[in-house]
Amino acid sequence: MNVPAPGLPARVRIHEVGARDGLQNEKTAVPTEVKAEFVRRLAGAGLTTIEATSFVHPKWVPQLADAEQLFPLLADVDAALPVLVPNERGLDRALALGATRIAVFGSATETFASRNLNRTVAESLAMFAPVVARARQGGAHVRGYLSMCFGDPWEGAVPVHQVVSVAKALLDLGCDELSLGDTIGVATPGHVQALLTALNEAGVTTDRIGVHFHDTYGQALSNTLAALQHGVTTVDASAGGLGGCPYAKSATGNLATEDLVWMLDGLGIETGVDLAALTATSVWMAERLGRPSPSRTVRALSHKE
């Protein structure tokens, strides 16, 4: 039943990360053609922003070693196709293939920056500076991911002011939007509201903020609702609930796109996504991965008579 609630946005843009963040942890190589078909099916279900791949060194993320082969196969896909780049070399590879939406991936904590990027937070920002500048000069849209915004498995709770400082630094580099990542899934709604309020007070407007929640403690949807109540209209999610983070072992799956769409549909919030088509896509991918989807909505809808 569609029952709107007061104080929520009329429309939400879902930033689909299943093809990149969702697949990057898979131990068995997913064929390039399967990845391309996955993206096509996601677009066919109505998703308009689909993160396609990552131009990182194959040593670090072997599953995405086929970025050069995959991206040209998506030329006919009617959706924005952001790609993750770690440095200028990755940017060169992406731009050579015509990518127009770029993402960089930073950390709010020193330990994760060291483990994920082999740099301090300051050094990673210095590495991103020419990447963002060159991407913007070439007319590309740039998203800044900020991980460990709510908790870090090595450092524990992350102070709000620390997150705000790094977030502002990323935006000051020239990023068009910022995605706040709850990498290990420890956020709760009050913490979400507190961080968003602090960002606003520091001059970061809500229209430049997206949220990226993991469901480790079952809080992803409640945290998303808290962000929506604050005015956020961009939410990251992964079809079928695929994914995690290869550099943080306690990071479980992303918020499942189907679970998000079920909630948004019930609230009368437009997404443009066909839930039945999306569910069928996740069932199709789960069959290729050889295991059922962790999404509760996928399981519920796919087992109906």
C-alpha positions as YAML, in Angstrom:
chain: A
units: angstrom
residues:
- id: 1
  name: MET
  ca: [0.00, 0.00, 0.00]
- id: 2
  name: ASN
  ca: [1.27, 3.44, -0.96]
- id: 3
  name: VAL
  ca: [1.11, 5.66, 2.14]
- id: 4
  name: PRO
  ca: [3.21, 8.84, 1.90]
- id: 5
  name: ALA
  ca: [4.81, 10.32, 5.01]
- id: 6
  name: PRO
  ca: [5.31, 14.05, 5.59]
- id: 7
  name: GLY
  ca: [8.67, 15.73, 5.22]
- id: 8
  name: LEU
  ca: [10.15, 13.41, 2.60]
- id: 9
  name: PRO
  ca: [11.40, 14.19, -0.93]
- id: 10
  name: ALA
  ca: [9.10, 13.53, -3.88]
- id: 11
  name: ARG
  ca: [11.81, 11.73, -5.85]
- id: 12
  name: VAL
  ca: [15.04, 9.90, -5.06]
- id: 13
  name: ARG
  ca: [17.88, 9.14, -7.46]
- id: 14
  name: ILE
  ca: [19.31, 5.70, -6.84]
- id: 15
  name: HIS
  ca: [23.04, 5.44, -7.50]
- id: 16
  name: GLU
  ca: [23.33, 1.75, -8.40]
- id: 17
  name: VAL
  ca: [26.66, 0.22, -7.38]
- id: 18
  name: GLY
  ca: [26.01, -3.47, -7.94]
- id: 19
  name: ALA
  ca: [28.12, -3.85, -11.07]
- id: 20
  name: ARG
  ca: [31.19, -2.32, -9.39]
- id: 21
  name: ASP
  ca: [31.01, -2.38, -5.60]
- id: 22
  name: GLY
  ca: [28.71, -5.38, -5.71]
- id: 23
  name: LEU
  ca: [30.95, -7.60, -7.83]
- id: 24
  name: GLN
  ca: [34.42, -6.47, -6.78]
- id: 25
  name: ASN
  ca: [34.59, -8.95, -3.89]
- id: 26
  name: GLU
  ca: [33.60, -12.00, -5.93]
- id: 27
  name: LYS
  ca: [36.34, -14.63, -5.75]
- id: 28
  name: THR
  ca: [35.38, -16.33, -9.02]
- id: 29
  name: ALA
  ca: [35.83, -14.19, -12.12]
- id: 30
  name: VAL
  ca: [32.53, -13.01, -13.59]
- id: 31
  name: PRO
  ca: [32.71, -13.03, -17.42]
- id: 32
  name: THR
  ca: [32.83, -9.61, -19.03]
- id: 33
  name: GLU
  ca: [29.74, -10.39, -21.12]
- id: 34
  name: VAL
  ca: [27.78, -11.23, -17.95]
- id: 35
  name: LYS
  ca: [28.79, -7.92, -16.37]
- id: 36
  name: ALA
  ca: [27.69, -6.06, -19.50]
- id: 37
  name: GLU
  ca: [24.36, -7.86, -19.54]
- id: 38
  name: PHE
  ca: [23.91, -7.09, -15.83]
- id: 39
  name: VAL
  ca: [24.34, -3.36, -16.52]
- id: 40
  name: ARG
  ca: [21.95, -3.52, -19.47]
- id: 41
  name: ARG
  ca: [19.30, -5.25, -17.37]
- id: 42
  name: LEU
  ca: [19.72, -2.74, -14.56]
- id: 43
  name: ALA
  ca: [19.20, 0.10, -17.04]
- id: 44
  name: GLY
  ca: [16.20, -1.74, -18.47]
- id: 45
  name: ALA
  ca: [14.70, -1.83, -14.97]
- id: 46
  name: GLY
  ca: [14.80, 1.97, -14.88]
- id: 47
  name: LEU
  ca: [18.02, 2.73, -13.04]
- id: 48
  name: THR
  ca: [19.54, 5.89, -14.49]
- id: 49
  name: THR
  ca: [22.92, 5.94, -12.69]
- id: 50
  name: ILE
  ca: [24.84, 2.66, -12.75]
- id: 51
  name: GLU
  ca: [28.43, 2.53, -11.57]
- id: 52
  name: ALA
  ca: [30.03, 0.36, -14.23]
- id: 53
  name: THR
  ca: [33.55, -0.59, -13.13]
- id: 54
  name: SER
  ca: [36.79, 0.61, -11.61]
- id: 55
  name: PHE
  ca: [40.04, 1.48, -13.36]
- id: 56
  name: VAL
  ca: [42.28, 0.21, -10.59]
- id: 57
  name: HIS
  ca: [45.35, -1.97, -10.97]
- id: 58
  name: PRO
  ca: [44.27, -5.62, -11.48]
- id: 59
  name: LYS
  ca: [46.53, -6.65, -8.60]
- id: 60
  name: TRP
  ca: [44.27, -4.85, -6.12]
- id: 61
  name: VAL
  ca: [40.84, -5.75, -7.53]
- id: 62
  name: PRO
  ca: [41.24, -8.71, -9.90]
- id: 63
  name: GLN
  ca: [37.48, -8.94, -10.53]
- id: 64
  name: LEU
  ca: [37.54, -5.56, -12.30]
- id: 65
  name: ALA
  ca: [40.65, -6.22, -14.40]
- id: 66
  name: ASP
  ca: [38.48, -6.20, -17.53]
- id: 67
  name: ALA
  ca: [37.49, -2.51, -17.30]
- id: 68
  name: GLU
  ca: [38.96, -1.75, -20.75]
- id: 69
  name: GLN
  ca: [37.01, -4.62, -22.28]
- id: 70
  name: LEU
  ca: [33.76, -3.95, -20.41]
- id: 71
  name: PHE
  ca: [33.27, -0.21, -20.81]
- id: 72
  name: PRO
  ca: [33.07, -0.17, -24.64]
- id: 73
  name: LEU
  ca: [30.38, -2.87, -24.47]
- id: 74
  name: LEU
  ca: [28.16, -0.40, -22.60]
- id: 75
  name: ALA
  ca: [28.16, 2.33, -25.26]
- id: 76
  name: ASP
  ca: [24.49, 1.70, -26.06]
- id: 77
  name: VAL
  ca: [23.29, 1.71, -22.43]
- id: 78
  name: ASP
  ca: [20.85, 4.54, -21.73]
- id: 79
  name: ALA
  ca: [22.14, 5.52, -18.29]
- id: 80
  name: ALA
  ca: [24.92, 7.50, -16.66]
- id: 81
  name: LEU
  ca: [27.87, 5.15, -16.14]
- id: 82
  name: PRO
  ca: [30.27, 6.42, -13.47]
- id: 83
  name: VAL
  ca: [33.62, 4.67, -13.04]
- id: 84
  name: LEU
  ca: [35.96, 4.65, -10.06]
- id: 85
  name: VAL
  ca: [39.54, 5.83, -10.60]
- id: 86
  name: PRO
  ca: [42.27, 5.71, -7.91]
- id: 87
  name: ASN
  ca: [44.82, 8.04, -9.46]
- id: 88
  name: GLU
  ca: [45.85, 9.84, -12.65]
- id: 89
  name: ARG
  ca: [46.77, 6.62, -14.41]
- id: 90
  name: GLY
  ca: [43.27, 5.27, -13.77]
- id: 91
  name: LEU
  ca: [41.82, 8.57, -14.97]
- id: 92
  name: ASP
  ca: [43.82, 8.33, -18.21]
- id: 93
  name: ARG
  ca: [42.45, 4.85, -18.84]
- id: 94
  name: ALA
  ca: [38.87, 5.97, -18.17]
- id: 95
  name: LEU
  ca: [39.02, 9.13, -20.26]
- id: 96
  name: ALA
  ca: [40.58, 7.25, -23.17]
- id: 97
  name: LEU
  ca: [37.39, 5.18, -23.34]
- id: 98
  name: GLY
  ca: [35.10, 8.20, -23.18]
- id: 99
  name: ALA
  ca: [34.03, 8.08, -19.52]
- id: 100
  name: THR
  ca: [32.20, 11.26, -18.51]
- id: 101
  name: ARG
  ca: [31.50, 10.48, -14.86]
- id: 102
  name: ILE
  ca: [34.41, 9.83, -12.53]
- id: 103
  name: ALA
  ca: [34.58, 8.85, -8.86]
- id: 104
  name: VAL
  ca: [37.46, 8.98, -6.38]
- id: 105
  name: PHE
  ca: [37.48, 7.02, -3.14]
- id: 106
  name: GLY
  ca: [38.80, 8.65, 0.05]
- id: 107
  name: SER
  ca: [38.79, 7.82, 3.74]
- id: 108
  name: ALA
  ca: [37.79, 9.76, 6.84]
- id: 109
  name: THR
  ca: [40.29, 7.78, 8.94]
- id: 110
  name: GLU
  ca: [44.06, 7.41, 8.79]
- id: 111
  name: THR
  ca: [44.14, 3.63, 9.28]
- id: 112
  name: PHE
  ca: [41.78, 2.88, 6.43]
- id: 113
  name: ALA
  ca: [43.56, 5.40, 4.19]
- id: 114
  name: SER
  ca: [46.80, 3.57, 4.91]
- id: 115
  name: ARG
  ca: [45.34, 0.10, 4.29]
- id: 116
  name: ASN
  ca: [43.25, 1.03, 1.26]
- id: 117
  name: LEU
  ca: [45.39, 3.70, -0.42]
- id: 118
  name: ASN
  ca: [48.83, 3.21, 1.17]
- id: 119
  name: ARG
  ca: [48.77, 6.90, 2.06]
- id: 120
  name: THR
  ca: [47.78, 9.24, 4.83]
- id: 121
  name: VAL
  ca: [44.50, 11.12, 4.47]
- id: 122
  name: ALA
  ca: [46.39, 14.26, 3.46]
- id: 123
  name: GLU
  ca: [48.50, 12.35, 0.94]
- id: 124
  name: SER
  ca: [45.42, 10.75, -0.58]
- id: 125
  name: LEU
  ca: [43.77, 14.14, -1.00]
- id: 126
  name: ALA
  ca: [46.93, 15.41, -2.69]
- id: 127
  name: MET
  ca: [46.78, 12.40, -5.03]
- id: 128
  name: PHE
  ca: [43.14, 13.14, -5.88]
- id: 129
  name: ALA
  ca: [43.70, 16.86, -6.57]
- id: 130
  name: PRO
  ca: [45.06, 16.52, -10.14]
- id: 131
  name: VAL
  ca: [42.59, 13.72, -10.87]
- id: 132
  name: VAL
  ca: [39.59, 15.87, -9.96]
- id: 133
  name: ALA
  ca: [41.03, 18.95, -11.67]
- id: 134
  name: ARG
  ca: [41.76, 17.15, -14.93]
- id: 135
  name: ALA
  ca: [38.42, 15.35, -14.93]
- id: 136
  name: ARG
  ca: [36.56, 18.63, -14.40]
- id: 137
  name: GLN
  ca: [38.62, 20.36, -17.09]
- id: 138
  name: GLY
  ca: [37.55, 17.63, -19.48]
- id: 139
  name: GLY
  ca: [33.89, 18.21, -18.64]
- id: 140
  name: ALA
  ca: [33.46, 15.12, -16.48]
- id: 141
  name: HIS
  ca: [31.22, 14.95, -13.42]
- id: 142
  name: VAL
  ca: [33.19, 13.96, -10.31]
- id: 143
  name: ARG
  ca: [31.86, 12.12, -7.27]
- id: 144
  name: GLY
  ca: [33.87, 11.87, -4.07]
- id: 145
  name: TYR
  ca: [33.35, 8.74, -1.99]
- id: 146
  name: LEU
  ca: [34.19, 9.13, 1.68]
- id: 147
  name: SER
  ca: [34.47, 5.85, 3.58]
- id: 148
  name: MET
  ca: [34.47, 5.17, 7.33]
- id: 149
  name: CYS
  ca: [32.15, 8.12, 8.05]
- id: 150
  name: PHE
  ca: [30.55, 6.52, 11.10]
- id: 151
  name: GLY
  ca: [32.96, 3.91, 12.41]
- id: 152
  name: ASP
  ca: [36.28, 2.26, 11.62]
- id: 153
  name: PRO
  ca: [37.17, -1.36, 12.54]
- id: 154
  name: TRP
  ca: [40.61, -0.26, 13.77]
- id: 155
  name: GLU
  ca: [39.93, 3.20, 15.19]
- id: 156
  name: GLY
  ca: [36.39, 2.74, 16.49]
- id: 157
  name: ALA
  ca: [33.86, 5.57, 16.45]
- id: 158
  name: VAL
  ca: [34.83, 8.36, 14.06]
- id: 159
  name: PRO
  ca: [34.29, 11.91, 15.40]
- id: 160
  name: VAL
  ca: [31.77, 13.91, 13.37]
- id: 161
  name: HIS
  ca: [34.11, 16.89, 13.07]
- id: 162
  name: GLN
  ca: [36.79, 14.64, 11.56]
- id: 163
  name: VAL
  ca: [34.40, 13.44, 8.86]
- id: 164
  name: VAL
  ca: [33.26, 16.99, 8.13]
- id: 165
  name: SER
  ca: [36.88, 18.13, 7.71]
- id: 166
  name: VAL
  ca: [37.73, 15.47, 5.11]
- id: 167
  name: ALA
  ca: [34.36, 15.87, 3.38]
- id: 168
  name: LYS
  ca: [34.94, 19.59, 2.93]
- id: 169
  name: ALA
  ca: [38.45, 18.92, 1.65]
- id: 170
  name: LEU
  ca: [37.09, 16.57, -1.02]
- id: 171
  name: LEU
  ca: [34.52, 19.12, -2.13]
- id: 172
  name: ASP
  ca: [37.13, 21.87, -2.09]
- id: 173
  name: LEU
  ca: [39.13, 19.82, -4.61]
- id: 174
  name: GLY
  ca: [36.19, 20.26, -6.99]
- id: 175
  name: CYS
  ca: [34.03, 17.17, -6.50]
- id: 176
  name: ASP
  ca: [30.47, 17.77, -7.67]
- id: 177
  name: GLU
  ca: [28.92, 15.46, -5.10]
- id: 178
  name: LEU
  ca: [29.88, 13.54, -1.99]
- id: 179
  name: SER
  ca: [28.85, 10.03, -0.99]
- id: 180
  name: LEU
  ca: [28.99, 9.37, 2.76]
- id: 181
  name: GLY
  ca: [29.93, 5.74, 3.37]
- id: 182
  name: ASP
  ca: [29.00, 3.68, 6.41]
- id: 183
  name: THR
  ca: [31.62, 1.15, 5.38]
- id: 184
  name: ILE
  ca: [31.17, -1.28, 8.27]
- id: 185
  name: GLY
  ca: [27.48, -0.63, 8.85]
- id: 186
  name: VAL
  ca: [27.62, 0.76, 12.39]
- id: 187
  name: ALA
  ca: [25.62, 3.96, 11.87]
- id: 188
  name: THR
  ca: [22.28, 4.58, 13.54]
- id: 189
  name: PRO
  ca: [19.68, 7.23, 12.59]
- id: 190
  name: GLY
  ca: [20.65, 9.83, 15.19]
- id: 191
  name: HIS
  ca: [24.29, 9.62, 14.11]
- id: 192
  name: VAL
  ca: [23.22, 10.09, 10.48]
- id: 193
  name: GLN
  ca: [21.21, 13.18, 11.32]
- id: 194
  name: ALA
  ca: [24.05, 14.60, 13.43]
- id: 195
  name: LEU
  ca: [26.60, 14.23, 10.61]
- id: 196
  name: LEU
  ca: [24.27, 15.72, 8.00]
- id: 197
  name: THR
  ca: [23.51, 18.67, 10.29]
- id: 198
  name: ALA
  ca: [27.21, 19.23, 10.95]
- id: 199
  name: LEU
  ca: [27.96, 19.18, 7.23]
- id: 200
  name: ASN
  ca: [25.21, 21.75, 6.61]
- id: 201
  name: GLU
  ca: [26.58, 23.97, 9.38]
- id: 202
  name: ALA
  ca: [30.00, 23.74, 7.71]
- id: 203
  name: GLY
  ca: [28.54, 24.99, 4.44]
- id: 204
  name: VAL
  ca: [27.95, 21.68, 2.65]
- id: 205
  name: THR
  ca: [24.46, 21.79, 1.16]
- id: 206
  name: THR
  ca: [22.31, 18.68, 1.30]
- id: 207
  name: ASP
  ca: [21.81, 18.61, -2.48]
- id: 208
  name: ARG
  ca: [25.50, 17.70, -2.86]
- id: 209
  name: ILE
  ca: [25.29, 14.74, -0.48]
- id: 210
  name: GLY
  ca: [24.50, 11.09, -1.18]
- id: 211
  name: VAL
  ca: [24.46, 8.25, 1.37]
- id: 212
  name: HIS
  ca: [25.94, 4.77, 1.12]
- id: 213
  name: PHE
  ca: [24.87, 2.42, 3.91]
- id: 214
  name: HIS
  ca: [25.89, -1.16, 4.64]
- id: 215
  name: ASP
  ca: [23.49, -3.48, 6.41]
- id: 216
  name: THR
  ca: [25.85, -5.17, 8.89]
- id: 217
  name: TYR
  ca: [23.53, -4.51, 11.85]
- id: 218
  name: GLY
  ca: [20.29, -4.28, 9.88]
- id: 219
  name: GLN
  ca: [20.29, -0.47, 10.02]
- id: 220
  name: ALA
  ca: [20.68, 0.47, 6.35]
- id: 221
  name: LEU
  ca: [17.01, 1.26, 5.66]
- id: 222
  name: SER
  ca: [16.45, 3.11, 8.94]
- id: 223
  name: ASN
  ca: [19.56, 5.17, 8.28]
- id: 224
  name: THR
  ca: [18.37, 5.88, 4.76]
- id: 225
  name: LEU
  ca: [15.01, 7.08, 6.08]
- id: 226
  name: ALA
  ca: [16.82, 9.40, 8.50]
- id: 227
  name: ALA
  ca: [18.79, 10.84, 5.58]
- id: 228
  name: LEU
  ca: [15.61, 11.30, 3.52]
- id: 229
  name: GLN
  ca: [14.00, 13.13, 6.42]
- id: 230
  name: HIS
  ca: [16.98, 15.48, 6.34]
- id: 231
  name: GLY
  ca: [16.42, 16.14, 2.63]
- id: 232
  name: VAL
  ca: [18.95, 13.81, 0.99]
- id: 233
  name: THR
  ca: [17.74, 12.67, -2.45]
- id: 234
  name: THR
  ca: [20.66, 10.49, -3.65]
- id: 235
  name: VAL
  ca: [20.98, 7.00, -2.19]
- id: 236
  name: ASP
  ca: [23.55, 4.36, -3.14]
- id: 237
  name: ALA
  ca: [22.35, 0.78, -3.32]
- id: 238
  name: SER
  ca: [23.40, -2.53, -4.83]
- id: 239
  name: ALA
  ca: [21.08, -4.80, -6.78]
- id: 240
  name: GLY
  ca: [20.44, -7.95, -4.82]
- id: 241
  name: GLY
  ca: [22.44, -6.62, -1.87]
- id: 242
  name: LEU
  ca: [25.72, -7.66, -3.45]
- id: 243
  name: GLY
  ca: [29.04, -6.37, -2.21]
- id: 244
  name: GLY
  ca: [31.07, -5.13, 0.68]
- id: 245
  name: CYS
  ca: [34.58, -3.79, 0.95]
- id: 246
  name: PRO
  ca: [37.70, -5.90, 0.29]
- id: 247
  name: TYR
  ca: [39.81, -3.80, 2.66]
- id: 248
  name: ALA
  ca: [37.45, -3.94, 5.65]
- id: 249
  name: LYS
  ca: [36.62, -7.54, 6.51]
- id: 250
  name: SER
  ca: [33.74, -6.59, 8.82]
- id: 251
  name: ALA
  ca: [31.94, -4.83, 5.95]
- id: 252
  name: THR
  ca: [29.00, -6.92, 4.82]
- id: 253
  name: GLY
  ca: [26.63, -6.30, 1.95]
- id: 254
  name: ASN
  ca: [25.42, -3.00, 0.66]
- id: 255
  name: LEU
  ca: [21.84, -1.86, 1.05]
- id: 256
  name: ALA
  ca: [19.88, -3.94, -1.47]
- id: 257
  name: THR
  ca: [18.35, -1.81, -4.21]
- id: 258
  name: GLU
  ca: [15.14, -3.87, -4.12]
- id: 259
  name: ASP
  ca: [14.73, -3.32, -0.38]
- id: 260
  name: LEU
  ca: [15.23, 0.41, -0.92]
- id: 261
  name: VAL
  ca: [12.73, 0.56, -3.81]
- id: 262
  name: TRP
  ca: [10.13, -1.38, -1.79]
- id: 263
  name: MET
  ca: [10.35, 1.21, 0.99]
- id: 264
  name: LEU
  ca: [10.37, 4.19, -1.37]
- id: 265
  name: ASP
  ca: [7.43, 2.83, -3.36]
- id: 266
  name: GLY
  ca: [5.47, 2.41, -0.14]
- id: 267
  name: LEU
  ca: [6.22, 6.01, 0.79]
- id: 268
  name: GLY
  ca: [5.05, 7.27, -2.58]
- id: 269
  name: ILE
  ca: [8.56, 8.46, -3.50]
- id: 270
  name: GLU
  ca: [9.35, 8.24, -7.20]
- id: 271
  name: THR
  ca: [12.45, 6.39, -8.39]
- id: 272
  name: GLY
  ca: [11.57, 5.40, -11.95]
- id: 273
  name: VAL
  ca: [12.55, 1.82, -11.11]
- id: 274
  name: ASP
  ca: [10.43, -1.19, -12.07]
- id: 275
  name: LEU
  ca: [10.71, -3.41, -8.98]
- id: 276
  name: ALA
  ca: [9.64, -6.58, -10.77]
- id: 277
  name: ALA
  ca: [12.23, -6.10, -13.52]
- id: 278
  name: LEU
  ca: [14.91, -5.27, -10.97]
- id: 279
  name: THR
  ca: [14.09, -8.35, -8.91]
- id: 280
  name: ALA
  ca: [14.27, -10.53, -12.02]
- id: 281
  name: THR
  ca: [17.68, -9.03, -12.78]
- id: 282
  name: SER
  ca: [19.01, -9.86, -9.32]
- id: 283
  name: VAL
  ca: [17.65, -13.39, -9.52]
- id: 284
  name: TRP
  ca: [19.37, -13.75, -12.90]
- id: 285
  name: MET
  ca: [22.70, -12.53, -11.47]
- id: 286
  name: ALA
  ca: [22.36, -14.70, -8.37]
- id: 287
  name: GLU
  ca: [22.02, -17.73, -10.63]
- id: 288
  name: ARG
  ca: [25.27, -16.78, -12.37]
- id: 289
  name: LEU
  ca: [27.02, -16.33, -9.03]
- id: 290
  name: GLY
  ca: [25.69, -19.66, -7.81]
- id: 291
  name: ARG
  ca: [23.97, -18.47, -4.65]
- id: 292
  name: PRO
  ca: [20.71, -16.80, -3.61]
- id: 293
  name: SER
  ca: [20.41, -13.05, -3.29]
- id: 294
  name: PRO
  ca: [20.72, -11.73, 0.27]
- id: 295
  name: SER
  ca: [18.00, -9.15, -0.44]
- id: 296
  name: ARG
  ca: [14.88, -9.85, 1.60]
- id: 297
  name: THR
  ca: [12.69, -8.24, -1.06]
- id: 298
  name: VAL
  ca: [14.21, -10.34, -3.83]
- id: 299
  name: ARG
  ca: [13.60, -13.49, -1.81]
- id: 300
  name: ALA
  ca: [10.04, -12.51, -0.95]
- id: 301
  name: LEU
  ca: [9.03, -11.53, -4.49]
- id: 302
  name: SER
  ca: [10.84, -14.36, -6.25]
- id: 303
  name: HIS
  ca: [9.19, -17.00, -4.05]
- id: 304
  name: LYS
  ca: [5.64, -15.78, -4.63]
- id: 305
  name: GLU
  ca: [3.42, -18.15, -6.54]
...
